[in-house]
Amino acid sequence: MPVRIAALTLLVSSAVMASVSLGFRKTAVPVLVLPGDQLEENVYMLCLGYSAAGGFDLEVSAGMDRSESEISEAVTEDETFCVGAGAFRRVASASHTSLSAGARFDYSRATSGMQGVAGESETRSTAFCPLLRADLSLPGVERLGLFLEWGGRWISASTTSEDPEAPNLEFEYSRSEWSTVASEDILAGMAWTF
């Protein structure tokens, strides 16, 4: 009896693990909202995916970027953090290729400050993206998946800046808009299926 239970557990766990993938994707995140414009930065996010029954693919992702730059002898420190979740349904599938329709939700927070200065700016954003996604794999390397994405993006972002030493320099700008998105470098990301 214990051998049967162990064999059944091994069979079930291998079936579950066969549907898990680990990879990355690149996403554009607002880091500064100004009147009539916003600056964006690309963040690479680590993605954990799961292929559920019925052709549904679920995905969670997280990414972080830190940088320092020097402008006119002043050093700025920037930090960006982003988390996201997505769900896609396969609508067509052929050999080594599948087409999915779904959506992704991303939340990000970016901070920027100068060394030796008390104030800093913070940008928070939420993005909802209805997308079409094409998953591709090469013959002989079926576990490595490449994917392309295109669709729409609704984004709402706001930047606030606070400076306790100079309250007259404090500001807050926000922006919401619909736009189209596509994979900037042809590929939106890649994943390895276990």
N, CA, C and O of each residue as an XYZ file, in Angstrom:
776
protein
N       0.810     -1.203      0.000
C       0.000      0.000      0.000
C       0.855      1.271      0.000
O       0.570      2.178     -0.782
N       1.913      1.380      0.858
C       2.737      2.584      0.838
C       3.411      2.805     -0.526
O       3.630      3.948     -0.929
N       3.739      1.720     -1.232
C       4.369      1.856     -2.544
C       3.381      2.470     -3.538
O       3.765      3.305     -4.358
N       2.122      2.064     -3.469
C       1.095      2.616     -4.358
C       0.874      4.107     -4.086
O       0.741      4.906     -5.012
N       0.839      4.461     -2.808
C       0.652      5.870     -2.447
C       1.838      6.696     -2.926
O       1.654      7.790     -3.459
N       3.058      6.183     -2.742
C       4.248      6.903     -3.198
C       4.246      7.038     -4.723
O       4.594      8.096     -5.247
N       3.859      5.981     -5.435
C       3.824      6.039     -6.902
C       2.772      7.029     -7.374
O       3.013      7.783     -8.317
N       1.594      7.037     -6.724
C       0.535      7.976     -7.087
C       0.967      9.415     -6.804
O       0.699     10.309     -7.607
N       1.627      9.645     -5.678
C       2.122     10.981     -5.339
C       3.155     11.446     -6.353
O       3.126     12.601     -6.778
N       4.067     10.564     -6.747
C       5.078     10.899     -7.739
C       4.447     11.219     -9.091
O       4.864     12.155     -9.773
N       3.441     10.436     -9.471
C       2.757     10.665    -10.742
C       2.024     12.009    -10.748
O       2.118     12.764    -11.715
N       1.298     12.304     -9.672
C       0.556     13.568     -9.585
C       1.514     14.752     -9.551
O       1.281     15.744    -10.241
N       2.594     14.671     -8.761
C       3.529     15.799     -8.674
C       4.256     16.023    -10.000
O       4.522     17.169    -10.363
N       4.581     14.960    -10.724
C       5.237     15.171    -12.021
C       4.267     15.769    -13.029
O       4.685     16.546    -13.887
N       2.985     15.428    -12.949
C       1.991     16.027    -13.854
C       1.818     17.509    -13.549
O       1.656     18.316    -14.465
N       1.850     17.871    -12.270
C       1.725     19.279    -11.897
C       2.971     20.052    -12.321
O       2.850     21.148    -12.868
N       4.157     19.511    -12.082
C       5.399     20.198    -12.436
C       5.568     20.336    -13.943
O       6.251     21.253    -14.399
N       4.965     19.448    -14.726
C       5.084     19.553    -16.181
C       4.392     20.802    -16.698
O       4.609     21.196    -17.843
N       3.570     21.426    -15.882
C       2.825     22.602    -16.306
C       3.371     23.901    -15.736
O       2.748     24.952    -15.893
N       4.521     23.849    -15.081
C       5.095     25.037    -14.447
C       6.223     25.575    -15.319
O       7.031     24.812    -15.849
N       6.268     26.901    -15.461
C       7.349     27.519    -16.237
C       7.967     28.670    -15.451
O       7.319     29.279    -14.600
N       9.215     28.951    -15.748
C       9.947     30.037    -15.124
C      10.654     30.806    -16.232
O      11.324     30.208    -17.074
N      10.510     32.125    -16.236
C      11.122     32.905    -17.298
C      11.188     34.371    -16.943
O      11.175     34.737    -15.767
N      11.259     35.215    -17.965
C      11.296     36.650    -17.740
C      10.542     37.354    -18.854
O      10.309     36.801    -19.929
N      10.168     38.599    -18.557
C       9.572     39.474    -19.560
C      10.020     40.899    -19.262
O      10.415     41.225    -18.142
N       9.948     41.732    -20.284
C      10.326     43.133    -20.144
C       9.065     43.974    -20.216
O       8.215     43.753    -21.078
N       8.939     44.948    -19.304
C       7.780     45.831    -19.317
C       8.213     47.271    -19.091
O       9.182     47.537    -18.379
N       7.488     48.192    -19.701
C       7.772     49.625    -19.528
C       7.004     50.143    -18.322
O       5.797     49.925    -18.214
N       7.694     50.829    -17.414
C       7.128     51.315    -16.159
C       7.331     52.830    -16.075
O       8.447     53.303    -16.288
N       6.278     53.605    -15.770
C       6.466     55.056    -15.606
C       7.335     55.349    -14.389
O       7.119     54.796    -13.310
N       8.325     56.232    -14.576
C       9.182     56.633    -13.463
C       9.024     58.108    -13.115
O       9.464     58.548    -12.052
N       8.391     58.879    -14.016
C       8.166     60.296    -13.743
C       7.009     60.791    -14.610
O       7.026     60.637    -15.831
N       6.004     61.387    -13.964
C       4.869     61.965    -14.681
C       5.010     63.478    -14.617
O       5.148     64.060    -13.541
N       4.972     64.101    -15.786
C       5.063     65.549    -15.905
C       3.813     66.050    -16.619
O       3.087     65.243    -17.199
N       3.534     67.347    -16.598
C       2.359     67.847    -17.322
C       2.485     67.530    -18.825
O       3.398     68.008    -19.499
N       1.559     66.724    -19.322
C       1.534     66.382    -20.739
C       2.496     65.295    -21.172
O       2.561     65.000    -22.366
N       3.250     64.681    -20.266
C       4.221     63.670    -20.663
C       4.523     62.756    -19.481
O       4.237     63.088    -18.331
N       5.102     61.605    -19.786
C       5.603     60.740    -18.727
C       6.843     60.017    -19.234
O       6.918     59.644    -20.405
N       7.808     59.822    -18.355
C       9.036     59.107    -18.689
C       8.891     57.667    -18.210
O       8.411     57.412    -17.106
N       9.314     56.728    -19.057
C       9.212     55.315    -18.719
C      10.579     54.660    -18.746
O      11.495     55.114    -19.433
N      10.696     53.580    -17.982
C      11.929     52.802    -17.900
C      11.569     51.335    -18.068
O      10.541     50.892    -17.555
N      12.392     50.576    -18.773
C      12.150     49.150    -18.944
C      12.640     48.388    -17.721
O      13.755     48.607    -17.247
N      11.801     47.493    -17.217
C      12.145     46.650    -16.082
C      11.983     45.195    -16.507
O      10.954     44.817    -17.065
N      12.998     44.387    -16.243
C      12.911     42.953    -16.522
C      12.302     42.279    -15.311
O      12.757     42.465    -14.182
N      11.254     41.484    -15.562
C      10.516     40.848    -14.480
C      10.670     39.331    -14.551
O      10.606     38.745    -15.631
N      10.873     38.705    -13.401
C      10.916     37.253    -13.294
C       9.482     36.740    -13.267
O       8.668     37.235    -12.488
N       9.160     35.757    -14.103
C       7.781     35.262    -14.239
C       7.693     33.804    -13.842
O       8.545     32.994    -14.207
N       6.666     33.482    -13.101
C       6.338     32.107    -12.759
C       4.975     31.813    -13.365
O       3.989     32.472    -13.034
N       4.915     30.822    -14.253
C       3.681     30.514    -14.956
C       3.171     29.124    -14.639
O       3.925     28.250    -14.211
N       1.884     28.933    -14.854
C       1.254     27.631    -14.640
C       0.192     27.420    -15.718
O      -0.677     28.270    -15.912
N       0.264     26.296    -16.411
C      -0.732     25.946    -17.425
C      -1.797     25.091    -16.763
O      -1.555     23.931    -16.429
N      -2.975     25.666    -16.575
C      -4.083     24.964    -15.926
C      -4.882     24.188    -16.978
O      -4.653     24.326    -18.179
N      -5.805     23.385    -16.509
C      -6.648     22.603    -17.406
C      -7.517     23.523    -18.256
O      -7.844     24.638    -17.850
N      -7.882     23.046    -19.431
C      -8.767     23.808    -20.290
C      -8.073     24.876    -21.109
O      -8.744     25.732    -21.687
N      -6.739     24.855    -21.178
C      -6.020     25.822    -21.990
C      -5.785     27.166    -21.341
O      -5.444     28.125    -22.033
N      -5.958     27.270    -20.026
C      -5.701     28.525    -19.315
C      -4.259     28.572    -18.830
O      -3.740     27.590    -18.300
N      -3.620     29.714    -19.015
C      -2.265     29.947    -18.520
C      -2.318     31.091    -17.517
O      -2.824     32.169    -17.827
N      -1.801     30.861    -16.322
C      -1.760     31.867    -15.261
C      -0.305     32.247    -15.021
O       0.588     31.408    -15.141
N      -0.069     33.505    -14.684
C       1.299     33.988    -14.543
C       1.376     35.058    -13.461
O       0.509     35.929    -13.381
N       2.412     34.994    -12.628
C       2.726     36.067    -11.688
C       4.156     36.497    -11.976
O       4.989     35.682    -12.374
N       4.441     37.787    -11.774
C       5.777     38.286    -12.094
C       6.167     39.399    -11.138
O       5.314     40.079    -10.567
N       7.466     39.571    -10.975
C       8.001     40.630    -10.122
C       9.358     41.053    -10.663
O      10.117     40.231    -11.175
N       9.657     42.345    -10.545
C      10.950     42.843    -11.006
C      11.369     44.074    -10.242
O      10.535     44.783     -9.678
N      12.674     44.328    -10.225
C      13.210     45.476     -9.507
C      14.423     45.998    -10.264
O      15.181     45.223    -10.848
N      14.602     47.300    -10.251
C      15.740     47.924    -10.920
C      16.259     49.050    -10.033
O      15.480     49.865     -9.539
N      17.566     49.096     -9.833
C      18.203     50.169     -9.064
C      19.300     50.776     -9.920
O      20.025     50.072    -10.624
N      19.406     52.092     -9.847
C      20.460     52.742    -10.615
C      20.893     54.026     -9.921
O      20.146     54.626     -9.148
N      22.127     54.428    -10.224
C      22.668     55.699     -9.768
C      23.180     56.443    -10.981
O      23.745     55.841    -11.894
N      22.986     57.746    -10.995
C      23.517     58.546    -12.094
C      24.037     59.865    -11.525
O      23.598     60.327    -10.471
N      24.976     60.450    -12.247
C      25.568     61.712    -11.801
C      25.251     62.788    -12.834
O      25.600     62.673    -14.009
N      24.585     63.831    -12.364
C      24.245     64.959    -13.220
C      24.759     66.223    -12.542
O      24.316     66.561    -11.444
N      25.675     66.910    -13.174
C      26.244     68.160    -12.636
C      26.721     67.982    -11.209
O      26.362     68.768    -10.333
N      27.518     66.971    -10.966
C      28.108     66.655     -9.671
C      27.093     66.258     -8.608
O      27.458     66.139     -7.438
N      25.844     66.052     -8.972
C      24.836     65.585     -8.021
C      24.505     64.132     -8.373
O      24.259     63.810     -9.535
N      24.500     63.265     -7.371
C      24.245     61.842     -7.590
C      22.789     61.542     -7.263
O      22.332     61.796     -6.148
N      22.061     61.000     -8.238
C      20.669     60.597     -8.012
C      20.600     59.084     -7.869
O      21.315     58.349     -8.550
N      19.740     58.636     -6.986
C      19.508     57.211     -6.769
C      18.069     56.905     -7.137
O      17.141     57.509     -6.600
N      17.886     55.966     -8.054
C      16.560     55.580     -8.523
C      16.315     54.116     -8.203
O      17.212     53.281     -8.319
N      15.086     53.816     -7.797
C      14.692     52.432     -7.519
C      13.289     52.211     -8.052
O      12.384     53.000     -7.782
N      13.107     51.142     -8.806
C      11.816     50.803     -9.400
C      11.457     49.383     -9.014
O      12.291     48.481     -9.102
N      10.215     49.180     -8.586
C       9.710     47.858     -8.219
C       8.382     47.648     -8.931
O       7.553     48.556     -8.981
N       8.178     46.463     -9.479
C       6.953     46.178    -10.227
C       6.506     44.750     -9.958
O       7.333     43.839     -9.925
N       5.210     44.543     -9.765
C       4.625     43.205     -9.637
C       3.457     43.113    -10.615
O       2.845     44.122    -10.962
N       3.158     41.897    -11.053
C       2.075     41.737    -12.013
C       1.474     40.343    -11.977
O       2.047     39.411    -11.413
N       0.314     40.224    -12.587
C      -0.375     38.945    -12.721
C      -1.093     38.945    -14.064
O      -1.561     39.984    -14.530
N      -1.173     37.774    -14.679
C      -1.839     37.672    -15.966
C      -2.554     36.354    -16.124
O      -2.213     35.366    -15.473
N      -3.547     36.340    -16.990
C      -4.289     35.121    -17.320
C      -4.543     35.121    -18.822
O      -4.978     36.124    -19.388
N      -4.269     33.999    -19.454
C      -4.442     33.867    -20.895
C      -5.166     32.557    -21.201
O      -5.021     31.572    -20.478
N      -5.936     32.561    -22.269
C      -6.658     31.362    -22.736
C      -6.192     31.070    -24.149
O      -6.272     31.928    -25.028
N      -5.700     29.846    -24.369
C      -5.264     29.458    -25.709
C      -6.471     29.351    -26.627
O      -7.436     28.653    -26.314
N      -6.417     30.040    -27.759
C      -7.528     30.027    -28.717
C      -7.170     29.259    -29.982
O      -8.066     28.816    -30.701
N      -5.891     29.093    -30.268
C      -5.458     28.325    -31.436
C      -4.098     27.723    -31.129
O      -3.284     28.317    -30.422
N      -3.865     26.541    -31.671
C      -2.598     25.881    -31.412
C      -2.209     25.051    -32.632
O      -3.033     24.345    -33.214
N      -0.960     25.153    -32.996
C      -0.394     24.339    -34.065
C       0.947     23.814    -33.571
O       1.341     24.096    -32.439
N       1.627     23.081    -34.375
C       2.906     22.503    -33.987
C       3.879     23.598    -33.543
O       4.221     24.476    -34.335
N       4.320     23.556    -32.309
C       5.310     24.469    -31.732
C       4.848     25.925    -31.653
O       5.674     26.810    -31.426
N       3.545     26.200    -31.834
C       3.032     27.568    -31.786
C       1.640     27.569    -31.172
O       0.847     26.662    -31.423
N       1.346     28.571    -30.377
C      -0.028     28.737    -29.882
C      -0.343     30.226    -29.797
O       0.543     31.052    -29.574
N      -1.617     30.552    -29.978
C      -2.109     31.923    -29.882
C      -3.072     31.990    -28.711
O      -3.981     31.167    -28.602
N      -2.874     32.972    -27.829
C      -3.701     33.122    -26.637
C      -4.270     34.530    -26.567
O      -3.681     35.473    -27.095
N      -5.412     34.667    -25.915
C      -6.018     35.963    -25.626
C      -6.152     36.069    -24.112
O      -6.486     35.089    -23.446
N      -5.896     37.239    -23.573
C      -5.991     37.386    -22.127
C      -5.699     38.802    -21.691
O      -5.844     39.755    -22.457
N      -5.282     38.917    -20.436
C      -5.026     40.241    -19.864
C      -3.947     40.136    -18.800
O      -3.697     39.074    -18.231
N      -3.320     41.274    -18.554
C      -2.294     41.364    -17.527
C      -2.529     42.640    -16.721
O      -2.941     43.664    -17.267
N      -2.262     42.567    -15.425
C      -2.353     43.715    -14.529
C      -0.985     43.908    -13.889
O      -0.416     42.957    -13.353
N      -0.450     45.125    -13.936
C       0.843     45.444    -13.324
C       0.687     46.624    -12.371
O      -0.068     47.559    -12.638
N       1.408     46.567    -11.263
C       1.494     47.677    -10.311
C       2.972     48.002    -10.147
O       3.792     47.099     -9.984
N       3.318     49.284    -10.189
C       4.725     49.649    -10.016
C       4.871     50.855     -9.092
O       3.949     51.651     -8.909
N       6.062     50.953     -8.523
C       6.420     52.067     -7.646
C       7.868     52.426     -7.949
O       8.748     51.567     -7.894
N       8.116     53.687     -8.267
C       9.473     54.161     -8.561
C       9.785     55.343     -7.664
O       8.967     56.251     -7.517
N      10.961     55.333     -7.065
C      11.394     56.458     -6.236
C      12.703     57.007     -6.798
O      13.514     56.275     -7.365
N      12.883     58.300     -6.625
C      14.099     58.953     -7.092
C      14.482     60.030     -6.089
O      13.637     60.813     -5.656
N      15.737     60.065     -5.727
C      16.223     61.067     -4.786
C      17.678     61.391     -5.041
O      18.385     60.636     -5.708
N      18.125     62.515     -4.507
C      19.525     62.927     -4.652
C      20.234     62.738     -3.327
O      19.667     62.987     -2.263
N      21.477     62.297     -3.401
C      22.271     62.131     -2.187
C      22.490     63.497     -1.536
O      22.851     64.468     -2.200
N      22.265     63.547     -0.228
C      22.458     64.780      0.510
C      21.269     65.724      0.484
O      21.322     66.796      1.085
N      20.176     65.339     -0.215
C      18.974     66.164     -0.282
C      17.851     65.398      0.413
O      17.686     64.200      0.187
N      17.081     66.078      1.253
C      16.072     65.411      2.065
C      14.879     64.909      1.247
O      14.333     63.856      1.578
N      14.453     65.606      0.206
C      13.248     65.247     -0.538
C      13.501     64.200     -1.601
O      14.629     63.994     -2.049
N      12.405     63.536     -1.996
C      12.477     62.581     -3.092
C      11.131     62.543     -3.802
O      10.112     62.965     -3.254
N      11.141     62.034     -5.024
C       9.883     61.895     -5.760
C       9.503     60.424     -5.818
O      10.357     59.537     -5.801
N       8.203     60.192     -5.886
C       7.683     58.822     -5.934
C       6.617     58.751     -7.017
O       5.731     59.603     -7.086
N       6.708     57.730     -7.861
C       5.734     57.514     -8.917
C       5.097     56.152     -8.711
O       5.794     55.144     -8.600
N       3.777     56.122     -8.661
C       3.024     54.873     -8.543
C       2.149     54.739     -9.779
O       1.596     55.723    -10.271
N       2.028     53.510    -10.277
C       1.193     53.320    -11.462
C       0.521     51.951    -11.427
O       1.025     51.001    -10.829
N      -0.624     51.884    -12.081
C      -1.311     50.624    -12.332
C      -1.580     50.553    -13.826
O      -1.905     51.553    -14.466
N      -1.439     49.355    -14.365
C      -1.653     49.163    -15.800
C      -2.496     47.920    -16.016
O      -2.259     46.881    -15.399
N      -3.480     48.030    -16.894
C      -4.311     46.901    -17.304
C      -4.133     46.734    -18.806
O      -4.350     47.674    -19.570
N      -3.737     45.539    -19.227
C      -3.422     45.301    -20.637
C      -4.193     44.111    -21.193
O      -3.851     42.973    -20.871
N      -5.228     44.326    -22.020
C      -5.825     43.220    -22.775
C      -4.883     42.892    -23.936
O      -4.542     43.771    -24.727
N      -4.462     41.625    -24.038
C      -3.398     41.262    -24.967
C      -3.713     40.029    -25.796
O      -4.501     39.175    -25.391
N      -3.090     39.950    -26.952
C      -2.946     38.719    -27.722
C      -1.508     38.280    -27.530
O      -0.594     39.104    -27.494
N      -1.315     36.972    -27.406
C       0.027     36.456    -27.128
C       0.299     35.260    -28.022
O      -0.532     34.359    -28.134
N       1.457     35.252    -28.656
C       1.886     34.119    -29.472
C       3.060     33.455    -28.766
O       4.086     34.089    -28.523
N       2.906     32.174    -28.438
C       3.970     31.387    -27.809
C       4.613     30.521    -28.878
O       3.923     29.835    -29.632
N       5.934     30.555    -28.939
C       6.681     29.821    -29.953
C       7.725     28.941    -29.285
O       8.275     29.305    -28.246
N       7.998     27.786    -29.876
C       9.120     26.964    -29.433
C       9.782     26.371    -30.672
O       9.146     26.195    -31.711
N      11.051     26.073    -30.542
C      11.812     25.531    -31.657
C      11.821     24.007    -31.591
O      11.897     23.442    -30.500
N      11.743     23.328    -32.743
C      11.814     21.862    -32.738
C      13.129     21.406    -32.097
O      14.203     21.916    -32.417
N      13.020     20.457    -31.204
C      14.186     19.952    -30.490
C      14.450     20.668    -29.177
O      15.180     20.157    -28.327
N      13.867     21.842    -29.002
C      14.038     22.610    -27.765
C      12.647     23.059    -27.313
O      12.421     24.244    -27.069
N      11.718     22.106    -27.202
C      10.325     22.433    -26.919
C      10.105     23.035    -25.539
O       9.121     23.744    -25.326
N      11.006     22.763    -24.598
C      10.835     23.301    -23.240
C      11.142     24.793    -23.166
O      10.682     25.469    -22.244
N      11.908     25.317    -24.115
C      12.218     26.742    -24.151
C      11.154     27.444    -24.977
O      11.011     27.185    -26.172
N      10.418     28.324    -24.343
C       9.346     29.036    -25.033
C       9.667     30.509    -25.179
O      10.162     31.143    -24.246
N       9.389     31.044    -26.334
C       9.536     32.467    -26.608
C       8.137     33.021    -26.829
O       7.287     32.328    -27.389
N       7.879     34.246    -26.405
C       6.541     34.779    -26.642
C       6.559     36.231    -27.078
O       7.438     37.008    -26.705
N       5.557     36.573    -27.886
C       5.319     37.917    -28.400
C       3.975     38.374    -27.868
O       3.072     37.556    -27.694
N       3.825     39.653    -27.609
C       2.548     40.182    -27.118
C       2.218     41.484    -27.821
O       3.108     42.279    -28.121
N       0.938     41.700    -28.084
C       0.463     42.973    -28.610
C      -0.978     43.172    -28.199
O      -1.728     42.210    -28.032
N      -1.365     44.438    -28.037
C      -2.731     44.745    -27.609
C      -2.845     46.182    -27.126
O      -2.188     47.080    -27.653
N      -3.685     46.389    -26.121
C      -3.913     47.717    -25.567
C      -3.365     47.831    -24.160
O      -3.048     46.828    -23.522
N      -3.255     49.064    -23.678
C      -2.786     49.295    -22.305
C      -3.472     50.530    -21.757
O      -3.373     51.617    -22.326
N      -4.176     50.350    -20.633
C      -4.698     51.471    -19.877
C      -3.777     51.637    -18.685
O      -3.555     50.701    -17.918
N      -3.241     52.848    -18.540
C      -2.309     53.093    -17.446
C      -2.714     54.350    -16.701
O      -3.098     55.357    -17.297
N      -2.620     54.267    -15.395
C      -2.870     55.406    -14.526
C      -1.638     55.573    -13.645
O      -1.275     54.663    -12.900
N      -0.994     56.737    -13.731
C       0.243     56.975    -12.978
C       0.210     58.339    -12.335
O      -0.402     59.269    -12.861
N       0.873     58.461    -11.191
C       0.988     59.757    -10.528
C       2.359     59.877     -9.878
O       2.904     58.912     -9.342
N       2.896     61.083     -9.941
C       4.186     61.386     -9.319
C       3.966     62.444     -8.256
O       3.320     63.463     -8.505
N       4.502     62.201     -7.079
C       4.476     63.194     -6.003
C       5.910     63.469     -5.574
O       6.756     62.575     -5.573
N       6.161     64.693     -5.219
C       7.484     65.069     -4.741
C       7.304     65.866     -3.456
O       6.509     66.804     -3.391
N       8.054     65.475     -2.443
C       7.991     66.162     -1.155
C       9.398     66.544     -0.730
O      10.334     65.751     -0.835
N       9.529     67.753     -0.256
C      10.813     68.228      0.241
C      10.557     68.989      1.536
O      10.045     70.108      1.507
N      10.915     68.382      2.690
C      10.646     69.055      3.965
C      11.385     70.376      4.126
O      10.947     71.237      4.888
N      12.503     70.548      3.416
C      13.279     71.780      3.551
C      12.751     72.896      2.644
O      12.997     74.077      2.894
N      12.012     72.504      1.575
C      11.480     73.517      0.640
C      10.068     73.125      0.226
O       9.872     72.585     -0.863
N       9.072     73.391      1.088
C       7.706     72.979      0.777
C       7.137     73.619     -0.483
O       6.194     73.078     -1.061
N       7.675     74.749     -0.929
C       7.170     75.385     -2.144
C       7.589     74.613     -3.414
O       7.081     74.903     -4.497
N       8.503     73.641     -3.293
C       8.925     72.829     -4.437
C       8.151     71.512     -4.540
O       8.424     70.703     -5.427
N       7.192     71.291     -3.644
C       6.409     70.061     -3.685
C       5.412     70.117     -4.838
O       4.866     71.177     -5.146
N       5.179     68.966     -5.475
C       4.222     68.910     -6.579
C       3.604     67.520     -6.671
O       4.110     66.554     -6.101
N       2.491     67.449     -7.410
C       1.857     66.163     -7.711
C       1.241     66.250     -9.096
O       0.442     67.143     -9.378
N       1.621     65.311     -9.960
C       1.077     65.222    -11.312
C       0.545     63.810    -11.521
O       1.142     62.838    -11.056
N      -0.574     63.702    -12.218
C      -1.107     62.376    -12.530
C      -1.559     62.345    -13.982
O      -1.809     63.376    -14.606
N      -1.654     61.120    -14.497
C      -1.979     60.934    -15.910
C      -2.599     59.560    -16.094
O      -2.130     58.578    -15.517
N      -3.659     59.488    -16.902
C      -4.296     58.224    -17.274
C      -4.497     58.234    -18.777
O      -4.888     59.253    -19.346
N      -4.232     57.103    -19.426
C      -4.391     57.054    -20.872
C      -4.489     55.623    -21.384
O      -4.021     54.679    -20.747
N      -5.111     55.488    -22.552
C      -5.130     54.237    -23.312
C      -4.068     54.352    -24.382
O      -3.889     55.420    -24.968
N      -3.363     53.270    -24.643
C      -2.384     53.236    -25.724
C      -2.283     51.809    -26.245
O      -2.851     50.883    -25.665
N      -1.564     51.642    -27.330
C      -1.317     50.301    -27.849
C       0.074     49.869    -27.425
O       0.972     50.695    -27.260
N       0.241     48.576    -27.251
C       1.548     48.042    -26.874
C       1.898     46.880    -27.799
O       1.026     46.174    -28.306
N       3.177     46.711    -27.998
C       3.715     45.578    -28.747
C       5.104     45.299    -28.201
O       5.708     46.156    -27.556
N       5.597     44.128    -28.452
C       6.927     43.764    -27.985
C       7.962     44.657    -28.650
O       8.085     44.668    -29.874
N       8.692     45.393    -27.856
C       9.653     46.370    -28.374
C      10.780     45.704    -29.161
O      11.170     46.195    -30.220
N      11.294     44.616    -28.660
C      12.417     43.919    -29.300
C      11.947     42.632    -29.976
O      12.662     41.630    -29.954
N      10.788     42.643    -30.561
C      10.108     41.496    -31.178
C       9.685     40.508    -30.102
O       8.499     40.192    -30.009
N      10.606     40.009    -29.288
C      10.234     39.086    -28.212
C       9.837     39.853    -26.965
O      10.512     40.805    -26.575
N       8.742     39.441    -26.340
C       8.332     40.051    -25.069
C       9.009     39.345    -23.910
O       9.182     39.936    -22.844
N       9.398     38.084    -24.100
C      10.061     37.342    -23.045
C      10.281     35.899    -23.431
O      10.005     35.487    -24.558
N      10.786     35.134    -22.472
C      11.011     33.708    -22.680
C      10.825     32.969    -21.372
O      10.915     33.553    -20.292
N      10.560     31.655    -21.486
C      10.330     30.844    -20.296
C      10.790     29.420    -20.551
O      10.810     28.964    -21.694
N      11.154     28.729    -19.503
C      11.524     27.314    -19.542
C      10.458     26.536    -18.809
O      10.154     26.830    -17.653
N       9.884     25.538    -19.474
C       8.839     24.717    -18.871
C       9.458     23.484    -18.238
O      10.260     22.792    -18.865
N       9.089     23.212    -17.011
C       9.620     22.040    -16.292
C       8.726     20.840    -16.477
O       9.014     19.768    -15.945
